[in-house]
């Protein structure tokens, strides 16, 4: 790789590679030592094309979710099966993975600015700014930058735009899907809110079983599906549809708790 080769956003790839290596080594224990990350569906990653893939996920922290996905994606591409064992996979990471984030978040300090260099596509939120509710037009440059990232590689986005569960899906994500027609991969995460603080930088609790489920590509008719239909498909894919809020019987709740405890006991053995 030429030392000064850049990606479409002007980031030097040699520098980006070293940033990912360093942060990868530093953060690895958060998913494989202090806490355990249970992974399902990582084989799907290996079958994806090099570009125009959009990952949609629920959101629990600002940065820990993305870091975990970068670990899982790179581990899978290096032959790991639902595992982060042997951190050697981070030595030659996939460099064309991007994540969509609010520009004000990525400018909030030195560390977020460094994270931004590692792969952020920063956008201005249309519904919230500086902690206050706003209502402003989508910037077309933000949309085109996401398109540029899709054209170059893979993009991770959190379509609810917040770490709070069961909030509405932002319709802009559906517009992006209609416009650029990417392969859309839903991801469901859990346990990160219990493991980390809101920013995802500080460890709040250890020995927490985290989970990441990577699902098969969504079935989307790019020409005929409406924005509302795509929004509902995203809600179902990332398990944030109101139907997932149904109250379950006490017996089923107890069964799920027992199953979860068995998983915790299993992961605590390693």
C-alpha positions in Angstrom: 0.0 0.0 0.0 1.4 3.4 -1.0 2.1 5.2 2.3 0.0 8.3 1.3 -2.8 6.5 -0.4 -6.2 8.1 0.7 -9.8 7.0 0.8 -12.6 9.0 -0.8 -12.8 11.2 2.3 -9.1 12.2 2.2 -8.0 9.9 5.1 -4.6 8.4 4.7 -5.1 4.6 4.7 -1.7 3.9 6.3 -2.6 6.1 9.3 -6.2 4.7 9.4 -4.8 1.1 9.5 -2.6 1.9 12.5 -5.4 3.6 14.4 -7.6 0.5 13.9 -4.7 -1.7 15.0 -4.1 0.3 18.2 -7.8 0.7 19.1 -8.4 -3.0 18.3 -5.7 -4.2 20.7 -6.9 -1.8 23.4 -10.5 -2.7 23.1 -10.2 -6.5 22.5 -10.5 -7.4 26.2 -13.8 -5.6 26.5 -15.4 -8.3 24.3 -13.2 -11.3 25.0 -11.8 -10.9 28.5 -13.6 -8.4 30.9 -16.9 -9.4 29.2 -17.8 -12.0 26.7 -19.4 -11.3 23.3 -21.6 -14.1 22.0 -21.7 -13.9 18.2 -24.2 -15.5 15.9 -24.2 -15.3 12.1 -20.7 -14.2 11.4 -20.5 -16.5 8.4 -22.8 -14.1 6.6 -20.0 -11.5 6.6 -17.7 -13.6 4.5 -20.2 -13.9 1.7 -20.8 -10.2 1.3 -19.6 -8.1 -1.7 -16.7 -5.7 -1.2 -18.9 -2.6 -1.6 -22.5 -1.3 -1.2 -23.4 -3.1 2.0 -25.4 -1.3 4.7 -25.6 -2.7 8.2 -28.5 -1.5 10.3 -28.5 -2.0 14.0 -30.1 -1.0 17.3 -27.9 1.2 19.3 -26.8 1.0 23.0 -23.7 3.1 23.3 -21.9 5.7 21.2 -18.7 3.9 20.4 -18.6 0.4 22.0 -21.2 -1.0 19.5 -19.2 0.1 16.5 -15.9 -1.1 17.9 -17.5 -4.6 18.5 -18.7 -4.7 15.0 -15.3 -3.8 13.6 -13.8 -6.7 15.7 -16.5 -9.2 14.5 -16.3 -8.2 10.8 -12.5 -8.4 10.7 -12.4 -11.6 12.7 -15.0 -13.2 10.4 -13.1 -12.1 7.2 -10.0 -13.8 8.6 -11.8 -17.1 9.1 -13.0 -16.9 12.7 -16.4 -18.5 13.3 -18.5 -16.6 15.8 -15.3 -15.9 17.7 -12.8 -13.1 18.5 -10.0 -15.5 19.5 -6.5 -14.7 18.4 -6.4 -10.9 17.8 -4.1 -11.3 14.9 -7.1 -10.6 12.6 -6.7 -6.9 13.4 -3.2 -6.6 11.9 -4.6 -6.3 8.4 -8.1 -4.8 8.8 -10.6 -4.1 6.2 -10.2 -0.4 5.7 -13.3 0.5 3.8 -15.7 0.1 6.7 -17.5 3.3 7.7 -20.0 4.2 10.4 -22.6 7.0 10.4 -22.4 9.3 13.4 -23.7 12.7 14.5 -21.1 15.4 13.7 -21.5 17.0 17.1 -20.7 13.7 18.8 -17.5 13.2 16.7 -16.3 16.7 17.5 -16.9 16.5 21.2 -13.3 15.7 22.2 -9.9 14.5 21.0 -10.8 10.8 21.2 -14.0 11.1 19.2 -12.0 13.0 16.5 -9.5 10.2 16.3 -12.4 7.7 16.1 -13.8 9.8 13.3 -10.6 9.5 11.3 -10.9 5.7 11.7 -14.1 5.6 9.7 -16.9 8.0 10.6 -19.3 9.5 8.1 -20.4 12.5 10.1 -23.9 13.9 9.6 -26.0 16.7 11.1 -29.0 15.3 13.0 -32.2 16.9 11.8 -34.1 16.2 15.0 -31.7 17.1 17.8 -28.8 19.5 18.4 -26.9 20.4 21.5 -29.4 18.4 23.6 -32.4 20.3 22.3 -35.2 19.2 19.9 -34.9 20.8 16.4 -36.5 20.4 13.1 -34.3 21.1 10.1 -33.8 19.9 6.6 -31.6 17.0 5.7 -28.3 18.2 4.2 -27.9 16.7 0.8 -24.1 16.6 1.3 -24.7 14.2 4.2 -26.7 11.8 2.0 -24.1 12.0 -0.8 -21.3 11.3 1.7 -23.1 8.1 2.8 -23.5 7.2 -0.9 -19.8 7.8 -1.4 -19.0 5.5 1.6 -21.3 2.8 0.2 -19.6 3.1 -3.2 -16.3 2.5 -1.5 -17.2 -0.2 1.0 -19.5 -1.1 3.9 -21.5 1.3 6.1 -22.8 0.8 9.6 -25.8 2.9 10.6 -28.1 3.1 13.7 -31.4 4.2 12.1 -33.0 5.1 15.4 -30.4 7.8 15.9 -30.4 7.3 19.7 -29.3 4.8 22.3 -32.8 4.6 23.7 -34.7 1.4 22.8 -37.8 1.3 20.7 -37.5 4.8 19.3 -38.8 5.4 15.8 -36.7 4.6 12.8 -35.5 7.7 11.0 -37.0 7.8 7.5 -33.7 9.0 6.1 -32.3 5.5 6.3 -35.1 4.2 4.1 -34.5 7.0 1.6 -30.8 6.0 1.5 -31.8 2.4 0.8 -34.2 3.4 -2.0 -31.5 5.7 -3.5 -28.4 3.5 -3.4 -29.9 0.0 -3.3 -27.4 -1.6 -1.0 -27.5 -5.0 0.5 -29.0 -4.4 3.9 -27.9 -6.6 6.8 -29.8 -6.3 10.2 -27.8 -6.7 13.4 -29.3 -7.0 16.9 -27.0 -6.3 19.8 -27.6 -6.6 23.6 -25.6 -6.3 26.8 -23.6 -3.2 25.8 -25.8 -0.9 27.9 -25.1 -3.0 30.9 -21.3 -3.3 30.2 -20.4 0.3 29.4 -21.3 3.9 30.1 -23.4 5.8 27.5 -20.4 6.8 25.5 -19.1 3.2 25.4 -15.7 4.2 26.6 -15.7 3.3 30.3 -16.4 -0.2 31.6 -19.4 0.0 33.9 -19.7 -3.7 34.8 -17.6 -6.8 34.1 -18.6 -10.4 33.4 -21.6 -9.3 31.4 -22.7 -11.5 28.5 -23.0 -9.3 25.4 -24.6 -10.6 22.2 -24.5 -9.7 18.5 -26.8 -11.5 16.0 -26.0 -10.9 12.4 -29.0 -11.7 10.2 -29.5 -12.6 6.6 -29.9 -9.7 4.1 -33.3 -8.0 4.2 -35.7 -8.7 1.3 -36.3 -5.3 -0.3 -38.1 -4.3 -3.5 -36.1 -1.1 -4.1 -38.5 0.0 -6.8 -41.9 -0.8 -5.3 -41.5 -0.8 -1.6 -42.6 2.4 0.0 -40.6 4.3 2.6 -43.0 3.2 5.3 -42.7 -0.4 4.2 -38.9 -0.2 4.4 -39.0 1.5 7.8 -41.2 -1.4 9.1 -38.8 -4.0 7.7 -35.9 -2.3 9.4 -37.9 -2.2 12.7 -38.6 -5.9 12.4 -35.0 -6.7 11.3 -33.3 -5.0 14.3 -36.2 -6.1 16.6 -37.3 -2.6 17.5 -40.9 -3.0 16.1 -43.6 -2.3 18.7 -44.6 -5.9 18.5 -41.4 -6.9 20.3 -42.8 -5.0 23.3 -45.5 -7.6 23.9 -45.8 -8.8 27.5 -44.8 -12.4 27.7 -46.2 -15.0 30.1 -44.4 -15.5 33.4 -43.5 -19.1 32.5 -41.9 -18.0 29.2 -40.1 -15.2 31.0 -38.7 -17.7 33.5 -37.6 -20.1 30.7 -35.8 -17.3 28.9 -34.1 -16.2 32.2 -32.9 -19.8 32.8 -31.6 -20.1 29.3 -29.7 -16.8 29.6 -28.2 -17.9 33.0 -26.9 -21.1 31.3 -25.3 -19.0 28.6 -23.7 -16.7 31.2 -22.3 -19.8 33.1 -21.0 -21.2 29.8 -19.2 -18.0 28.8 -17.8 -17.5 32.3 -15.9 -20.7 31.9 -13.6 -19.1 29.3 
